[in-house]
Amino acid sequence: MPKPVESPAAAPTPAGQVLFDGLKALEARCLRNGVGLPLREPPPRVWTMVVFRVAGRTLLAPLEQVAEVLTVPTEITRVPGTKPWVMGVANNRGTLLPIYNIEECLLGSPARRTAQDRILVVRHEELAFGMLVGGPVGIHHCTAAMTAEPSLAGLGALGTLVNGGYSRGTERLALVDLCGLRALPQFAAAAL
């Protein structure tokens, strides 16, 4: 039986050891003389908000509360025995979606409809409803540095749902909790 041949890597050669020692010395010198990376603060936390209009006021709502934005359906079926601000129900991809005119419900004034109006679909605890808002609807990214105290003037009962606000340019926009609409007595009293 032939003898196994030893591989050259099995025993370090003097040249290999010199190279290895040189690399270790270079690493130590780099670590000793190298400049560390600059300390970087984490980026500011950003909240994404939906921008919409009610009664001529631009408002914000957390994106998590808005399931989708629809154009106003052409076919909305009125529900008998309900107040005028209950616009009716519409078919939204096979699901009946109740649609409310929030401006008329909470402020008592019927909204003047325009082609830019949209329906914000709010989903809360497995229940969904649509609310008529003025357009254009958009997105606004907010940081803590943009926090501002909004004016509640002209918001009526909607003012009770304001949870602070953010600035956008020179505007101070109120942040509205859309899921809280269901708890308002005016909203719960849809029947005549």
PLY file of the C-alpha trace (Angstrom):
ply
format ascii 1.0
element vertex 192
property float x
property float y
property float z
element edge 191
property int vertex1
property int vertex2
end_header
0.00 0.00 0.00
1.44 3.42 -0.96
2.13 6.01 1.71
-0.24 9.00 1.75
1.40 12.18 0.57
1.27 15.03 3.05
-0.36 18.14 1.73
1.72 21.29 1.74
-1.03 23.13 3.75
-0.70 20.69 6.63
2.52 22.23 7.89
2.94 26.00 7.75
5.87 27.05 5.68
8.08 29.87 6.83
6.98 32.01 3.86
3.27 31.38 4.69
3.84 32.25 8.34
5.59 35.49 7.38
2.65 36.43 5.13
0.13 35.60 7.86
2.07 37.63 10.47
2.26 40.55 8.03
-1.53 40.51 7.52
-2.11 40.42 11.29
0.22 43.42 11.76
-1.59 45.32 8.97
-4.97 44.61 10.57
-3.73 45.79 13.99
-2.33 49.00 12.48
-5.61 49.70 10.61
-7.66 49.16 13.74
-5.36 51.40 15.76
-5.20 54.27 13.25
-8.55 53.95 11.50
-11.28 56.53 11.98
-14.53 55.03 13.18
-17.78 55.47 11.32
-19.65 58.63 12.26
-22.41 58.14 14.79
-25.67 58.17 12.97
-28.92 59.02 14.64
-31.83 56.84 13.63
-34.13 58.51 11.12
-37.18 60.22 12.61
-40.32 58.13 12.87
-42.74 58.90 10.05
-46.52 58.54 10.19
-48.48 58.33 6.95
-51.76 60.22 6.93
-54.65 60.49 4.51
-55.50 64.10 3.64
-59.17 64.91 2.97
-61.63 67.79 3.25
-64.81 68.15 5.29
-66.75 71.43 5.34
-63.93 73.20 3.55
-61.37 72.17 6.20
-58.38 70.04 5.30
-58.03 67.19 7.80
-55.79 64.19 8.41
-56.56 60.60 9.35
-54.10 57.77 10.04
-53.61 55.64 6.94
-54.26 52.51 9.06
-57.88 53.64 9.53
-58.63 54.05 5.83
-59.08 50.77 3.98
-59.52 52.38 0.57
-60.57 55.51 -1.29
-63.39 55.22 -3.83
-64.98 57.54 -6.31
-68.58 58.23 -5.34
-70.59 55.24 -6.63
-73.11 56.05 -9.33
-75.65 53.74 -7.73
-76.32 54.33 -4.05
-79.53 52.78 -2.78
-81.34 54.91 -0.19
-82.37 53.15 3.00
-85.96 53.95 4.02
-86.51 55.39 7.49
-83.04 56.93 7.83
-81.92 60.51 8.25
-80.92 62.49 5.16
-77.20 62.22 5.95
-77.38 58.45 5.46
-76.74 58.45 1.73
-77.55 54.75 1.46
-75.71 51.54 0.64
-73.57 50.69 -2.36
-72.10 47.49 -3.72
-68.36 47.53 -3.11
-66.98 44.39 -4.76
-69.82 42.21 -3.51
-70.13 43.80 -0.05
-72.84 46.25 0.94
-71.14 49.41 2.11
-73.18 51.97 4.08
-72.25 55.49 3.00
-72.67 58.57 5.16
-72.42 62.28 4.53
-70.32 63.12 7.59
-70.52 66.87 7.03
-74.30 66.81 7.17
-74.33 64.37 10.10
-71.91 66.20 12.38
-72.17 69.79 11.23
-75.83 69.88 10.17
-75.13 71.36 6.75
-75.55 69.33 3.58
-72.31 69.11 1.64
-72.22 70.63 -1.80
-71.22 67.74 -4.06
-68.42 68.11 -6.60
-66.76 65.82 -9.12
-63.71 65.63 -6.83
-65.65 64.11 -3.91
-64.47 60.72 -2.70
-65.60 58.00 -0.31
-63.16 57.03 2.43
-63.81 53.43 3.44
-63.18 53.07 7.17
-62.81 49.57 8.61
-63.02 49.10 12.35
-63.53 45.77 14.14
-64.83 43.93 11.06
-67.34 46.69 10.27
-66.85 48.97 7.31
-68.56 52.20 6.31
-67.94 54.86 3.73
-67.86 58.57 4.39
-68.26 61.27 1.79
-65.34 63.70 1.82
-64.24 66.52 -0.42
-61.32 65.94 -2.70
-58.66 65.78 -3.64
-57.67 63.04 -1.25
-53.95 62.59 -0.80
-51.15 61.32 1.44
-49.04 63.34 3.87
-46.02 62.03 5.77
-45.67 63.48 9.27
-42.85 63.46 11.82
-42.83 64.47 15.47
-41.14 67.74 14.48
-44.27 68.64 12.48
-46.60 68.42 15.48
-48.87 71.47 15.70
-51.93 72.50 17.66
-54.87 72.64 15.22
-57.80 75.01 15.38
-61.07 73.27 16.25
-63.21 76.17 15.06
-65.90 75.10 12.63
-65.47 71.37 13.27
-68.54 70.94 15.46
-68.91 67.38 16.82
-66.01 66.32 14.61
-63.78 68.35 16.95
-64.29 65.74 19.68
-62.47 63.22 17.47
-59.38 65.39 16.98
-56.23 63.80 18.44
-53.71 66.56 17.82
-52.45 67.87 14.54
-49.55 68.39 12.19
-48.32 71.25 10.08
-48.18 71.14 6.31
-46.50 74.26 5.05
-48.37 77.10 6.74
-51.47 74.98 7.44
-52.20 73.32 10.78
-54.16 70.18 10.02
-56.28 68.41 12.62
-55.74 64.66 13.05
-59.15 62.94 13.21
-59.85 59.49 14.68
-62.25 58.09 12.07
-62.88 54.90 14.05
-64.27 57.07 16.85
-67.15 58.20 14.61
-69.20 55.14 15.55
-69.17 56.18 19.22
-70.66 59.63 18.59
-74.38 59.88 19.49
-75.18 61.78 16.28
-73.64 59.03 14.18
-75.42 56.25 16.06
-78.83 57.90 15.59
-79.29 57.23 11.89
-82.96 56.18 12.09
-85.77 58.74 11.83
0 1
1 2
2 3
3 4
4 5
5 6
6 7
7 8
8 9
9 10
10 11
11 12
12 13
13 14
14 15
15 16
16 17
17 18
18 19
19 20
20 21
21 22
22 23
23 24
24 25
25 26
26 27
27 28
28 29
29 30
30 31
31 32
32 33
33 34
34 35
35 36
36 37
37 38
38 39
39 40
40 41
41 42
42 43
43 44
44 45
45 46
46 47
47 48
48 49
49 50
50 51
51 52
52 53
53 54
54 55
55 56
56 57
57 58
58 59
59 60
60 61
61 62
62 63
63 64
64 65
65 66
66 67
67 68
68 69
69 70
70 71
71 72
72 73
73 74
74 75
75 76
76 77
77 78
78 79
79 80
80 81
81 82
82 83
83 84
84 85
85 86
86 87
87 88
88 89
89 90
90 91
91 92
92 93
93 94
94 95
95 96
96 97
97 98
98 99
99 100
100 101
101 102
102 103
103 104
104 105
105 106
106 107
107 108
108 109
109 110
110 111
111 112
112 113
113 114
114 115
115 116
116 117
117 118
118 119
119 120
120 121
121 122
122 123
123 124
124 125
125 126
126 127
127 128
128 129
129 130
130 131
131 132
132 133
133 134
134 135
135 136
136 137
137 138
138 139
139 140
140 141
141 142
142 143
143 144
144 145
145 146
146 147
147 148
148 149
149 150
150 151
151 152
152 153
153 154
154 155
155 156
156 157
157 158
158 159
159 160
160 161
161 162
162 163
163 164
164 165
165 166
166 167
167 168
168 169
169 170
170 171
171 172
172 173
173 174
174 175
175 176
176 177
177 178
178 179
179 180
180 181
181 182
182 183
183 184
184 185
185 186
186 187
187 188
188 189
189 190
190 191
